[in-house]
Amino acid sequence: MVDITHKIITQRTATAQAIVKLGSAETMQAILDKTVPKGDVLEVSRTAGLFAVKNTSNAIPDCHPMPIEFTGIQFECLEDEVRIEVTVKAIYRTGVEVEAMHGASIVALTMYDMLKPIDKKVEISAIKLLHKKGGKSDYGNKEVQDLSVAVMVCSDSVSSGKKEDKAGKVISDKIKKLGLEVSNYVIIPDEVLDIQNTINTLCAQKTDLIIITGGTGLSNRDVTPEAVIPLLDRRIPGIEEAIRSYGQDRTPYAMLSRSVVGFKGNTLIMALPGSTAGAGESMDAVFPSVLHLFKLLNGFNHGK
């Protein structure tokens, strides 16, 4: 199966449709009157659909087991067809569209099985996804493509040439995958004044986003929070908490990180861990949804 451990957990919703076409009006009347020999078609097929949704991963090889929180199955009985809609909800790392489509197909197949003894023209058609919600398409970086981004690497060993930078490169790669460009890439030692002077210079250049890696731990040379916090006009605790919470699910040492996020003017500054894994996981924790901040700065008001 595809590795989804890097994804954040969000509420996922999907609705799928299947259509069962009938061969006669008498078949529809038998469904409504509950006189089909094999039983109550709508209730039996609904039950089958509920089991199908919960067992999708047992039937489809690459589907992940899902903590399904809700399944709703609705029927619309028309003159010569029954329209089935299956809605599935879960709070998880991946979507539920296959679960919804699997449920719809099994509901339709169950109806077919129950009706074929009395209607030789019954058929299944149009199994499809109607809509889905909750994935990266809903929390992506739409309309945020022209940001000026800088990456700062704070490390005595990297700045002195004793060590190769890896964390900064991981951050840069993830920024590029978001469709953004890194306009400045700076390596400096773990010195408060160097960090502050670099931030002030980048802010003067109207940089939209500054991502700092390194110096957020608890050693005597980890001074990035001490350098950054006095410069911030507004801290954003929610982003800091999201980064640490995501990391804590992956390593018990994440709680020792002192990541700092906030605005200096209209520049968003993010101080992330210096380890390669810590930097990458911190990016995964909050991007691309954090880019929504720049829409808010430009007056986006959630439709109010």
N, C-alpha and C positions, 0 to 999 in steps of 0.2 A: 504494500500500500504506500501511497505518497506520504512523505513525512510532513505532518501539519503541526508539529510541536512548537514551531516558531510563531504560529498565528495567535492572535488575541482572541479571547472568548467574547462573543456578542450574541444578541438574540437573533436567531435566523428564522425566517418564515418563507414558506413556499406553498403555492396552490397549483394543482394539476387538474386537468380535465380528461375524462374519457366519455365517449358517446356509444351507447348501445342502440342500434337501429332494430326496430321490430318489423315483423312481416305483416302484421294485421292489427286492427283496432281491438280485436278480441283478446290479443295477448296483453295489451295495455290494461284492458278492463280486468283481466285475471290477476294482474300484478296489484292493481288498486283494491280489488275485492279480496285479495289474499287467498285465491282459490287455485293457485299453481300447485300441482301434485307434490312437488318437492318441498313446498313450504313457503313461508313469507319471504319473497325474493329480496325485498329492500333491506329487511333486518338481517337476514342471513348474509347477504353480500356486504353489508356494513360491518358486520362482525369479522368477516374474512379480511376486509380492508384494514381494520384495526390491527389484526395479527400481522398482516403483510408489512405495514409501516414499521412495526417494532422489530421485524425480522429481516429487514432489507439487507443488512450486512451478511446474513447467512445465505442469501440468494445471489447477490451481486459481488463478485470476488474483491473488487477494489474499494468497495464502500466501507467506511469506518463504522464501528458500533456507535450508535448515537443515543444520548440521554433524551429521548423524546419526551417533551413536556405537554404537548397537546396534539390531538388529531381530531379534526372535524370532517365528517363526510355528509355531503348534502346531495339530494336528488331533485332534479326538475323533470317531471313527467309530462312530456308533450304528446302530440297526437300519435306520432309514429317512432318516437325515440325517447330514451332516458338519458339525460345529461348528468354526469357524475362530477362533482368537485370535491377534491380532497385537499384540505389545508393542514399543514404540519408546522409545528413550532418547536424549537429547541434553543437552549443557550449553550453554544458550543463553538468550536474553532472552524467548523466547515459547514457548508450549506445543507439544506434538507430537500432540495429539489428532486433528487433521485428517490428519496423516501416517499415524497408525495406522488410521483409518477408510478412508482411500484405499487403503492396503495390503490391508485386509480385503476391501474391495469388489472389488479387482482379482484377488485370490486366488479369490474366489467366482465372478467372471465368467469367469476362465480355466477353472475346473472346469466351469462351465456349457457353455462352448464345446467342451470335450473330451468331455463326456458326452451332449450333445444328439443325436449320431448314433445312440446306443444306448438313449436314454431320453427319450421325448418329454414326459414329465411332470416332468422336473427343473426346479426353480425356486429362486430366491434369495430369502431372507427375513431380516428382523431384523438389518440392519446397524446397529450402535449402539456408542456408547462405553460401556465397562464402568467404567473409573475412570481418573483422572489424578492426578498429583502434581507438586508443585514450583513452582506459581505463587503469586500473592498470597493465594489462599485458604488456603494452608498456612503462610504466613509473615505473616499479617495481624495486625490488632489486635483479634481476638476477645477478649472478656471484659475489655478495657481501654478503657472508655468514660467513666469518671468522673474522669479525671485533671485536676488543676489545672495549667494551662500558662501560662507568662509568656514574652513576647518582649521582649528588650532590644536596642535599637539604640544602638551606641556610635559616635558620629560628631560631631566638632567642627562640621562644616558643617551637618549636619542639625539638631543641637541649637540652633545659632545662627540657624536659619531661612534659611540661604543655599542650602540644597539640600533637595529633597523626598525623603523616605524611600521607597525602592522595595523594598529587600531585606527589610525587616521585614514589608512587606505580602505579599510572595511567601511568606515563611515562614508568616504567619498564614493565608493562603489554603490552603496545603498542609495545615496542621493541621486546618482546618475540613473539608477533604475526607476526612480520616481519621475524621470523626465526633466530633472533640474541639473544645473551645471555648478561646479565648484569654481568660484571666481578667484578665491584666495586660499592658499594652503601654506600654513605657517608652522614652523617648529621652533619652540622657545624653551628655555630652562624653567625649572620650578621656582620662579622668583615672583613675588607679589607685584613688584613694580613692572617687570617685563610683561606679565599677564595683563595688568591694568592698562599699560600704555598701548599694548596691541589691541585690546578691546576698544579703547577710545579712538584709536586710528581707524579701525574698521567701521565703527559707528559714524565717524565723521565722513566716511566714504559712502554713507547711506546703505550699508550692508543690511539686508533684511534678516538674515539668520546666521548666527555664529554658533558653531558646534565645537565645543572644547572637549578633548579627551585627555585624561590624566590628572593626577593630583587630587582626586576626590576621596582617597583613602584616609588612614589614620596614622601614617608614619610622620616623622618630624618634617619631612620635605613635601608632604602633601598639603599644599597651601591654596589650591585653586578656589575652594569655597570662600576662604578669607579674602581672596583677591576680588572675586566676582560679586559677592553679596553687597558690599558697600556701593557698588556702581548701579545696582538695580533700582528702578523706580517702583516696579511691581513684581513680586514673586508669584509663581503659579504653583502652589502646593500640590494641586491635583496631578499635574504632570510628574512631579517628583515622586509622588506616592505610587503612580502607575508604573514608573520605571522600577522602583524597588520591589513592588508587589510581583511584577512579572519576573524579575530576577530571582526573588526568593523562592518561586515555584521551581526554579532550576538549580539553584545552589544555596545552601544555608548561609553563605557568606555575604549574600547581597545586602543584608541588613547593615553591614559595616560600611557601605558606600554612602558618601555624602553628596550625591548628585544635586545640582542646583539648577533651577530653571526660572527665568523671568524676563521682563522687558526692561531695557534701557532705552527710553524714548520709544520709537517704533521698531527697534531691533530686538528680536527674540534671541536670547542667549541661553544655551543649554550646555551645562558642564556634566560630562558623562565619565564613567570609569575609564581607566587607562588600559585595562586588559583587552585583548582582542575579542574574547567572548563577551565580556561585560559591555564593551562599546557596541558590538553588533546586536546583542540582545536588547540593549536600551533603545536602539533605533527601531527594532522590531516591535517593541512595546508600545510606542507612541506614534510611529509613522505608518501611513500617511495622514491619519486623522488629526495630528497636531497642526497640519497646514491649514486647517479650518480657521485657525486664529487669524490668518492674514485676510480671509474673507470678512471676518468680524471687524478688523481694522478698517476695511474699505466700506463699512456700512451695512453689511449683510445682517438682517434682523430676524431670520428664521420665519419669515412670512408674516410677522406681526404688524 
